[in-house]
Amino acid sequence: MLEKKVSELLNTQVNKEFYSAYLYMDFSNYYFEQGLDGFGNWYRVQYQEERDHAILMNQYLLNNGGHVMLEAVDKPDKTYSGYGDPLEFGLEHERYVTGLIHSIYSAANEAKDFRTMQFLDWFVKEQGEEEKNAEDLIKKYKLFGQDPKGLYMLDNELKARVYAAPSLVI
């Protein structure tokens, strides 16, 4: 059985992950509307990953005697004045999520909940990858995105990204 605080934090994170999925779908829609299908695809894959993170945490709670309470998912509130805005918002959001994961990990450590810590190890690593991917995309956009031909080539590169389901066993 999970310690109450750990269970509550995990439940909150389920809902935060669904918000992340909504946010990235909003980014994806923006790019598709702008004719940047590669960027739209990149964030659609991000949407799928965040949705899966929520499902993994939901299942972990169920497998360990936790109660799942789904909350309303907030509407994304970002407005975009240029193609780079969602990229910057995405990095900021990933850093926020990393902090949330670290808080859950810390609570699990305090409770000596080693099973949850082991479960969260995957998410800690995943957040490192998420932040690096967001940073790399911003760097590429700053290098190539201001030139129409460079933006076209970067957009085509991003079309190649495909969704891969997480390999975490819970």
C-alpha positions in Angstrom: 0.0 0.0 0.0 1.3 3.4 -0.9 1.9 6.1 1.7 -0.9 8.7 1.5 1.3 11.7 0.5 3.0 9.6 -2.2 -0.3 8.4 -3.5 -1.8 11.9 -3.6 1.2 13.3 -5.4 1.1 10.4 -8.0 -2.6 11.1 -8.5 -2.0 14.8 -9.0 0.8 13.9 -11.5 -1.6 11.7 -13.5 -3.7 14.8 -14.0 -0.6 17.0 -14.8 0.4 14.5 -17.4 -3.0 14.7 -19.1 -2.6 18.5 -19.1 0.8 18.1 -20.7 -0.8 16.1 -23.4 -3.4 18.8 -24.0 -0.7 21.5 -24.1 1.3 19.6 -26.7 -1.8 18.9 -28.8 -2.4 22.7 -28.7 1.1 23.3 -29.9 0.6 20.6 -32.6 -2.6 22.2 -33.8 -0.9 25.6 -34.0 1.8 24.3 -36.2 -0.5 22.3 -38.5 -2.6 25.5 -38.9 0.6 27.4 -39.9 1.4 24.8 -42.5 4.4 23.4 -40.5 3.4 19.8 -40.6 6.7 18.5 -39.3 6.5 20.7 -36.2 2.9 19.6 -35.8 4.0 16.0 -36.0 6.8 16.5 -33.5 4.3 17.8 -30.9 1.7 15.2 -31.8 4.2 12.6 -30.8 4.9 14.6 -27.6 1.1 14.5 -26.9 1.1 10.7 -27.3 4.1 10.3 -24.9 2.5 12.5 -22.2 -0.8 10.7 -22.5 1.1 7.4 -22.0 2.9 8.8 -19.0 -0.5 9.6 -17.4 -1.7 6.0 -18.1 1.5 4.5 -16.7 1.1 6.4 -13.4 -2.6 5.6 -13.3 -1.9 1.9 -13.7 0.9 2.1 -11.1 -1.5 3.6 -8.6 -4.1 0.9 -9.3 -1.5 -1.9 -9.0 -0.3 -0.6 -5.6 -3.6 0.0 -3.8 -3.9 3.7 -4.7 -7.1 5.5 -5.6 -7.2 7.4 -8.9 -9.2 10.6 -9.0 -9.3 12.2 -12.4 -9.8 15.9 -12.4 -10.9 18.3 -15.1 -8.0 19.0 -17.5 -7.3 22.7 -17.8 -7.5 24.3 -21.2 -4.0 25.4 -22.4 -3.7 29.2 -22.1 -0.8 30.0 -24.3 -0.9 32.4 -27.1 1.7 32.4 -29.9 3.3 35.4 -31.6 5.7 33.4 -33.6 6.9 29.9 -34.5 9.4 29.8 -31.7 6.9 30.4 -28.9 5.6 26.9 -28.5 9.2 25.6 -28.4 10.1 27.9 -25.6 6.9 27.1 -23.7 7.6 23.4 -24.2 11.0 23.7 -22.6 9.6 25.7 -19.7 6.9 23.1 -19.2 9.3 20.2 -19.3 11.4 21.8 -16.6 8.2 22.3 -14.5 7.3 18.6 -14.9 10.8 17.6 -13.9 10.3 19.5 -10.7 7.1 17.7 -10.0 8.7 14.3 -10.6 11.5 15.2 -8.3 9.0 16.2 -5.6 7.2 12.8 -5.8 10.6 11.1 -5.7 11.6 13.0 -2.6 8.3 12.1 -0.9 8.8 8.5 -1.8 12.3 8.6 -0.4 11.1 10.1 2.9 8.5 7.3 3.1 11.2 4.7 2.3 8.9 3.7 -0.6 11.6 2.0 -2.7 9.1 0.5 -5.1 7.8 3.9 -6.1 11.3 5.3 -6.3 12.3 2.5 -8.7 9.2 3.2 -10.7 10.0 6.9 -10.8 13.6 6.2 -11.9 12.3 5.8 -15.5 10.5 9.1 -15.3 13.6 10.9 -13.9 15.6 9.6 -16.9 12.7 10.4 -19.3 12.6 14.0 -18.1 16.3 14.4 -18.8 15.6 13.3 -22.3 12.6 15.5 -22.7 14.5 18.6 -21.6 17.4 17.8 -23.9 15.0 17.2 -26.9 13.3 20.5 -26.2 16.6 22.4 -25.9 17.9 20.8 -29.1 14.8 21.7 -31.0 15.2 25.3 -29.8 18.8 25.4 -30.9 17.9 24.0 -34.4 15.1 26.5 -34.8 17.4 29.4 -33.8 20.1 28.2 -36.2 17.8 27.4 -39.2 14.3 28.6 -38.6 14.8 32.3 -39.5 15.6 31.3 -43.1 12.6 30.0 -45.1 14.7 27.3 -46.7 16.2 26.3 -43.4 12.7 26.3 -41.8 11.5 24.1 -44.6 14.3 21.6 -44.2 13.9 21.5 -40.4 10.1 21.0 -40.8 10.8 18.1 -43.1 13.2 16.6 -40.6 10.6 16.8 -37.9 8.1 14.9 -40.1 10.2 11.8 -39.7 9.6 11.5 -35.9 7.5 8.5 -35.0 5.8 7.5 -31.9 7.2 4.7 -29.8 5.3 3.4 -26.8 7.3 3.5 -23.5 9.1 0.3 -22.5 8.5 0.8 -18.8 7.2 -2.4 -17.1 5.0 -1.7 -14.1 
